[in-house]
Structures are given as structure tokens and as C-alpha cells.
């Protein structure tokens, strides 16, 4: 994995776009509900408004529309507009409703036909909810208290036979209603904010785990590369009495592998043909004379991730090295062969030799050749597995399996 990939994994992904996802969603839905509900309330209040007596030649219809017009805009903005405009529109709607409540005594002298109270008093919940969308908890609470008092006072001024006790009761009921609806809006917003904060924390934790996992995989891959290529080259160099073309070629391939390990592969997957060539090359890099036989089930379609291909190739190369290093028997030629079987969604690679063999139970667990570079490497691969079958004098069979 490249440094850029590790850096990307170590940072929270998408916090800019999604850190307010739940908050914005609840704000949009509440704005749509409040705006639509206010328009329904206006339609229900319109018949009683049309029959009320008029004072100072101010049209009651205009008074009603001025109070609820911005709520219609709020519904439209919440449905299709930008999220930032919802709070501004809600603030405008709340201010317009408060202004209409204050202006009620200027519009009506006495409300006595088809109504027991003025409509701003009955509909104060929509104004309070708009304030809950627009401002902070404290600001919305102050607005709710002011609106409750304003609608109660204006209601007392226009309703016949009102008294101070009636005003006190109206204020008490209005504050209770305002507190109830404001609590609903504030609680919904607070819950959405908690969801957003938890989502950010979860993404940060996931990114940290991914970065740690990436570093561990990178460390394991590099340790296996050091063992398979660097240490093998150094070991062969220490044993050789003089320089040879085989040793020089192996050293050149090792340097090339170290250089390639610094960059990520340009492709993501290999098909069946590319996988076969990749595995043939993994064998040729160690021993070009070992034959590779391929069989494929009819209509098999393989899509092998590049990471899985690299692990398979590295494990196969190490298995070939181990065979060349330990399987030779004095007095006869050891036969070796690799068979590759491809099926839809899976692949099996088998390296078999008829050499000296060994007892797998007596192999130390800290030996990197089998435990780390073959078995451990394949087990760490998602969908991967490896099996080593051997006995003294009976040869060795190494099976590598991957399934999607």
C-alpha cells in the first residue's frame, strides 16, 4: 500500500459532507411539516376571519396572509431549497407571525362571530416551532415566551368580557403549549446532532482501524518480501563460491521487487488469462524449468483481485524456493510440477515434488518459510487458504486456494 493510501485511510472520510447529514435531514423534514401544517391552519381559519368585523379599514385577509405567507415559503424551501435557507426562512416566518399577533388589536375591534378567541392565539404552536427551527434553544425559548404573552394580551383586547384572571389563564396555557411544541422540535434537532456526532466518531474509529490494519498488512508483506527475496538472495550469495548469472539475475529481480513494492498496482483485478500468466511468471522467477499445467472448468469466469494475485504469486514462489532448497535427494533427480485449476469465482494452485519430504509437525512455528510466507500469508488473505502435505521420503504437496 502506498503512503498516499495509508494517509487516506488514517483520516476520517467524508466528514465534511456527512457530519451534519442527520441534522440537515431532520431540519428539512420539520420545516416541510411546519410549513405545510401552517398552511392547513390558515385554510381552516380563513372562513372565520372573513366574517369578523373590521376596524381601521385593515383587511383581515391581508392580516391572515401576512402571518402565514412565509410558512408557505418555508415548506417550498424545505422541500427543494438549500438547507442553509431553511433556518433563515423559518426565522422570517416566526417574526411575521409575532408581528401579526401584535397587530391583532389594530385589525379587530371585537371577535364575536364564530370564534371564542383570536386566531393568532390558537395557532401560536406553528410560530414557536418555526422559532425552534431558526434559532438556538435559548433564543427559541425567549421567542416562545414573548409570543405566548403577545397572543394572550391581544386575545384579551379583542375578546368580549375578558379579565385579568382570564389573561393569566391564557398566558399560562399559551406558555404550556409553546413549551410542549418547542420541546418536540428542540429534542428532534438534538437527537439528530447526537447521531451526527456519533457518526463522525464511528468514521474516525473505522479510519483508525483501517490505517492500523493497512500498516500491519504492509509490515507483513514487507517482512515476507525480505524473507522471500532479500534473505534468499543473501543466503545464496553467502553459499556461492563465485559470482554466477543465476545469482546476478536473482539479485536483479529482488531489487526490482523492492522498487515495485513502493507503488500500488495500476489495475484492480486479473482475469483468468492474466492470472495464469502472473503465476507462470512467479514460478519462472525462481525456477524457469518447472512446468505449469492449467486446467479450467467449462465457462469458468475468474475475477481475481490484484491483492489476492500478489499473495498467491508470492506464496507460490516461496513454495518453489523451499522445494529447491530442501527437497533434493542425493543420487536422483527430483521431479516438480505446478498445476493451476480455475473455476468460476475461485482458483487452486498445487505445487508437488517427489523429493525428500519432511514432517510438518516438527517444523518450528517461527519458521517464516512455511508458517509465515505460505500458510500465514494465505490465511491472512480474504477467501484464501493453504495446505502443506508431506512426509519424510514421500515428497511434498503445497496447495493454495482462493475463493471469492
Buried (B, 14 or more C-beta within 10 A) or exposed (E): BEEEBBEBBBEBBEBEEBBBBBBBBBBBBBBBBBBBBBBEBBEEBBEBBEEBEEBEEEEBEEBBBBBBBBBBBBBBBBEEBEBEBBBEBBBBBBBBBBEBBBBBBBBBBEBEEEBEBBBBBBBBBBBBBBBBBBBEBEEBBEBBBBBBBBBBBBBBBBBEEBEEEBBEEBBEBBBEBBBEBBBBBBEBBEEBBEBBEEBBEEBBEEBBEBBEEBBEBBEBBEEBBBBBBBBBBEEBBEEEEEEEEEBEEBBEBBEEBBEEBEEBEEEEBBEBEBBBEBBBEBBBBBBEEBEBEBEBEEEBEBBBBBBBBBBBBBBBBBBBBBBBEBBEBEEEEBEBBBBBBBBBBBBBBBBBBBBBBBEBEEBEEEEBBBBBBBBBBBEBBEBBBBBBEBEEEEBBBBBBBBEE
